[in-house]
Amino acid sequence: MSALVLQTSFLGDMILTTPLIERLSRIGAVHVVATPANAAILANHPAVTSVIVFDKRGADRGLAGLRRVVRAARATGATAAYLAQGSMRTASIAWLAGIPERVGFDTSPGRLLYTRRVRYQRSWHHAQRLYSLGDGAATGDAVHPPALRPSLHPSVADHAQADALLSSHGVQRGDRLVALAPGSVWATKRWPSYDALAAALIAPLAGTPSVRLIVLGAAADGPLADAIADAVLAAGGLPVIDATGKLSMLGSAALLERVRVLVTNDSAPLHLASAANTPTVALFGPTIPGFGFGPLADHHAIVQQALGCRPCGAHGPRTCPLGHWDCMRTLTVPSVVDAIRDLAAHDVTRQGA
């Protein structure tokens, strides 16, 4: 058997697809159709035979690009396609490529082109939902595992990139690192108090030189990192390590393997931390963990407010529909500090730390 997995959604979705990919790899080759960003996150993954890059918003936009991807999908010789991203476009790729078995969720827009529809279990974590697409394959799994964690495989070069960044800021092996990921593509998901949190963390950590704060994110998150760095400087803490835009995604995953606790919004770093098994404090506002995208690290905490207006969208709107943004604005710094302390109390030894 050879399988084709199509996942052209957000980066977090691709990370959460890796348990399905690993499951299918037990019975044959697994080829993956992915966006350029998602393709990069699969580098070095032992369960992935090949990646077909589908730049659906760039070079592959239009019929010519679709035909190229269809030809590449057909060339894999896959006998089954798993539509982890369920648009009509991805379903059309599998259908036009002549793949005889096409499996996807019964709620997907492309379901009319599927040969088998799997029930979309709204109460499950999305990693488990995606894993269930493989239920009809002879993978030898009698039941779903009690817990699923995604997997990524940073290379030696990815680890070297992370190590070089930390070394340039004087970090040594054994230093305790706390990471903050203040960004998100969706504005209402961004907790506005990371700078205050950083200042609050510095006070109880003062006098412990081995504790350092790191800010993770894309280059566009640089201003958020600057605000955090200014707050820490004003509080008399050690200089913040600004990693925004300075690491590849797998480089960020490698760095998270050395981090003691990550504080993050409902965004990609949360899923990177799940793959690295980094203790995670996840802040939820307009969205809720019940959508299936909560943390999967062994040790994690969720900080959120019980409000009647939550959730207000699958991804979180650009602005609060009611104008108050209480879901994020009223998340208190002490509640997040308490969550960090609770996780740190586990004294989890990080790999490579």
C-alpha positions in Angstrom: 0.0 0.0 0.0 1.1 3.6 -0.7 -0.8 6.5 0.8 -1.2 10.1 -0.1 -2.0 12.6 2.7 -3.2 16.0 1.7 -2.8 18.7 4.2 -2.7 22.3 2.9 -4.2 24.1 5.9 -2.4 26.0 8.7 1.0 25.0 10.1 -0.6 23.7 13.4 -2.9 21.4 11.3 0.1 19.9 9.6 1.8 19.3 13.0 -1.3 17.6 14.3 -1.4 15.4 11.1 1.9 13.7 12.0 0.3 10.9 14.1 -1.8 9.9 11.1 1.2 10.0 8.9 3.1 7.8 11.3 0.2 5.4 11.6 0.0 5.0 7.8 3.7 4.6 7.5 3.5 1.2 9.3 1.9 -0.4 6.3 3.6 1.4 3.4 5.0 4.6 1.9 3.4 7.9 2.8 3.5 10.8 0.4 2.3 14.2 1.5 0.8 17.2 -0.4 1.7 20.3 1.6 2.1 24.1 1.3 5.7 25.4 1.3 5.6 26.2 5.0 4.1 22.8 5.9 6.6 21.0 3.7 9.5 22.6 5.7 8.1 21.3 9.0 8.1 17.7 7.6 11.9 17.8 6.7 13.7 14.8 8.2 10.5 13.0 9.3 11.2 9.3 9.0 7.5 8.5 8.3 7.4 10.7 5.2 8.5 9.1 1.9 8.1 12.3 -0.2 6.5 15.7 -0.1 4.7 17.3 -3.0 4.8 21.1 -2.5 1.6 22.8 -3.4 2.0 26.6 -3.4 -1.7 27.2 -3.8 -1.5 30.9 -3.2 1.6 31.5 -5.2 3.3 29.6 -8.0 0.6 26.9 -8.2 -2.3 29.2 -8.2 -4.6 28.4 -11.1 -5.2 25.4 -13.4 -1.5 25.0 -14.4 -0.4 24.6 -10.8 -3.3 22.2 -10.1 -2.4 20.1 -13.1 1.2 19.9 -11.9 0.3 18.7 -8.5 -2.2 16.2 -9.9 0.6 14.7 -12.1 2.9 14.5 -9.1 0.2 12.9 -7.0 -0.5 10.3 -9.7 3.2 9.5 -10.0 3.3 8.4 -6.4 1.2 5.4 -7.3 -0.8 5.9 -4.1 -3.8 3.5 -3.7 -5.4 5.6 -1.0 -5.7 9.3 -0.3 -6.4 10.8 3.1 -7.9 14.3 3.0 -6.7 15.8 6.2 -7.6 19.2 4.7 -11.1 18.7 3.3 -11.6 21.4 0.6 -13.0 20.7 -2.8 -9.6 21.6 -4.3 -7.7 18.9 -2.4 -10.4 16.4 -3.0 -10.2 17.2 -6.7 -6.4 16.6 -6.7 -7.0 13.1 -5.3 -9.8 12.4 -7.7 -8.1 13.7 -10.8 -4.9 11.8 -9.9 -7.0 8.6 -10.1 -6.4 7.4 -6.6 -9.1 4.7 -6.1 -9.7 5.2 -2.3 -10.3 8.7 -1.0 -11.0 9.1 2.7 -12.1 12.3 4.5 -14.5 13.7 7.0 -18.3 13.6 6.5 -18.4 17.4 7.1 -15.8 18.4 4.5 -16.7 20.5 1.5 -15.0 17.9 -0.8 -16.9 14.9 0.6 -18.8 14.3 -2.6 -15.6 13.1 -4.1 -14.7 10.7 -1.3 -15.2 7.0 -1.5 -15.3 6.7 2.4 -16.5 9.3 4.8 -15.3 9.3 8.4 -17.4 10.9 11.1 -16.0 14.2 12.3 -15.9 13.8 16.1 -16.4 17.4 17.4 -15.5 16.4 21.0 -12.1 14.9 20.1 -8.8 16.6 19.9 -8.0 17.3 16.2 -5.0 15.1 16.3 -7.3 12.2 17.2 -9.8 13.2 14.6 -7.1 13.1 11.9 -5.7 9.9 13.3 -9.2 8.3 12.8 -9.0 8.8 9.1 -6.7 5.8 9.1 -9.2 3.5 10.9 -10.0 1.6 7.7 -6.4 0.9 6.9 -4.8 -2.3 8.1 -2.3 -0.6 10.5 -2.7 -3.1 13.3 -4.2 -0.6 15.7 -7.0 -2.3 17.6 -8.0 1.0 19.4 -7.0 4.6 19.4 -4.1 5.2 21.8 -5.1 7.0 25.0 -3.0 10.0 24.1 -1.6 11.3 20.8 1.4 13.6 20.5 2.6 15.0 17.2 6.2 14.5 16.2 8.8 16.6 14.5 12.4 15.8 13.8 14.8 18.8 13.9 18.1 18.1 12.2 21.6 18.5 13.6 21.6 21.9 11.7 18.3 22.9 13.3 19.7 22.2 16.8 22.9 24.0 15.9 20.9 27.0 14.8 19.1 27.1 18.1 22.3 26.5 20.1 24.0 29.3 18.3 21.3 31.8 19.1 21.3 30.8 22.8 25.1 30.9 23.0 25.2 34.3 21.4 23.2 35.5 24.5 25.4 33.8 27.0 23.1 30.8 27.7 24.8 27.7 28.9 23.7 24.1 29.2 21.7 23.8 32.4 20.3 27.3 32.4 16.6 27.4 32.9 14.7 28.9 30.0 11.1 30.3 30.0 9.7 31.1 26.5 6.9 33.5 25.6 5.1 33.4 22.3 3.0 36.6 22.2 2.0 36.6 18.5 -0.8 35.2 16.4 -2.1 35.7 12.9 -5.5 36.5 14.5 -5.4 39.8 16.5 -8.0 38.8 19.1 -5.9 35.7 20.1 -3.0 37.9 21.2 -3.0 38.3 25.0 -2.0 42.0 25.6 -0.1 41.5 28.9 3.0 39.6 28.0 5.2 42.6 28.9 3.6 42.8 32.3 4.0 39.0 32.7 7.7 39.2 31.9 8.2 42.0 34.5 6.3 39.9 37.1 8.4 36.8 36.4 11.6 38.7 36.8 10.8 39.7 40.4 10.7 36.2 41.9 13.4 35.0 39.5 15.8 37.9 40.5 19.0 36.6 42.0 18.8 33.4 39.9 21.1 34.2 37.0 20.4 30.9 35.3 16.8 31.9 34.4 16.3 33.5 31.1 13.3 34.7 29.1 13.0 34.0 25.4 10.5 35.5 23.0 9.5 33.2 20.1 7.6 34.1 16.9 7.8 35.4 13.4 9.7 38.5 12.3 6.4 40.4 12.4 6.3 39.7 16.2 9.4 41.8 16.7 7.6 44.8 18.2 5.9 42.5 20.8 9.4 41.2 21.7 10.7 44.8 22.0 7.9 45.6 24.5 8.7 42.5 26.5 12.4 43.3 26.5 11.8 46.9 27.6 9.6 45.7 30.5 12.3 43.2 31.7 15.0 45.9 31.4 12.9 48.3 33.5 12.4 45.6 36.1 16.1 44.9 36.3 16.1 41.5 34.8 18.6 39.8 32.5 18.3 40.8 28.8 15.5 39.0 26.9 16.5 36.6 24.1 14.6 37.8 21.0 14.2 34.8 18.7 11.4 36.3 16.6 12.2 35.7 12.9 15.6 34.3 13.7 14.9 30.6 13.6 13.3 28.2 11.1 10.2 26.3 12.4 12.3 23.2 13.1 14.9 25.5 14.7 12.2 26.8 17.0 11.1 23.2 17.7 14.8 22.4 18.6 14.9 25.4 20.9 11.7 24.3 22.6 13.4 21.0 23.5 15.5 23.1 25.9 12.8 25.3 27.3 11.4 24.6 30.8 8.0 26.3 30.2 6.3 27.9 27.2 3.5 30.5 27.6 1.6 30.9 24.3 -1.6 32.0 22.7 -3.7 29.6 20.6 -1.2 29.6 17.8 1.5 27.5 16.1 4.0 27.6 18.9 1.5 25.7 21.1 1.7 22.8 18.6 5.4 23.0 18.3 5.6 22.6 22.0 3.3 19.6 21.9 5.7 17.9 19.5 8.7 18.8 21.7 6.7 17.8 24.9 7.5 21.2 26.4 5.4 22.1 29.4 2.9 24.6 28.1 0.7 27.3 29.5 -1.9 28.0 26.8 -4.0 31.2 26.8 -7.4 30.9 25.2 -9.7 33.9 24.5 -12.0 34.0 21.4 -11.5 30.3 20.8 -11.8 27.4 23.2 -9.8 24.1 23.7 -13.0 22.3 23.0 -12.5 23.0 19.3 -9.8 20.3 19.5 -6.6 22.4 19.3 -5.4 22.4 22.9 -1.9 21.5 24.2 -0.8 17.8 24.1 2.4 18.0 26.2 2.5 15.8 29.2 2.4 18.8 31.5 0.2 21.7 30.5 -2.2 24.3 31.8 -5.0 26.3 30.1 -5.8 29.8 31.3 -9.2 31.2 30.1 -12.2 33.1 31.3 -15.7 31.6 31.6 -17.7 34.1 29.5 -21.0 33.7 27.8 -19.7 35.2 24.6 -17.0 32.6 24.1 -16.2 31.3 21.6 -16.9 33.9 18.9 -15.3 32.1 15.9 -13.4 29.1 14.8 -10.2 31.1 14.5 -10.9 34.3 16.4 -12.1 37.4 14.6 -9.9 40.4 13.7 -11.7 42.5 16.3 -14.1 41.7 19.2 -17.6 41.5 17.9 -18.9 43.1 21.1 -16.1 45.7 21.4 -14.8 44.8 24.9 -12.4 41.9 24.2 -12.9 40.7 27.8 -11.9 37.1 26.9 -8.2 38.2 26.7 -8.2 41.6 28.4 -9.3 40.2 31.7 -6.9 37.2 31.8 -4.8 38.3 34.8 -1.0 38.2 35.1 -1.2 36.4 38.5 -3.3 33.6 37.1 -0.6 33.0 34.4 2.2 33.2 36.8 0.5 30.7 39.0 0.2 28.3 36.1 3.9 28.7 35.3 4.8 28.0 38.9 2.6 24.9 38.9 4.3 23.5 35.8 7.8 24.4 37.0 7.1 22.6 40.2 7.1 19.3 38.2 10.8 20.1 37.6 10.6 18.4 34.3 14.1 17.7 32.9 14.2 19.0 29.4 16.1 17.0 26.8 19.5 18.6 26.1 19.1 21.2 28.8 
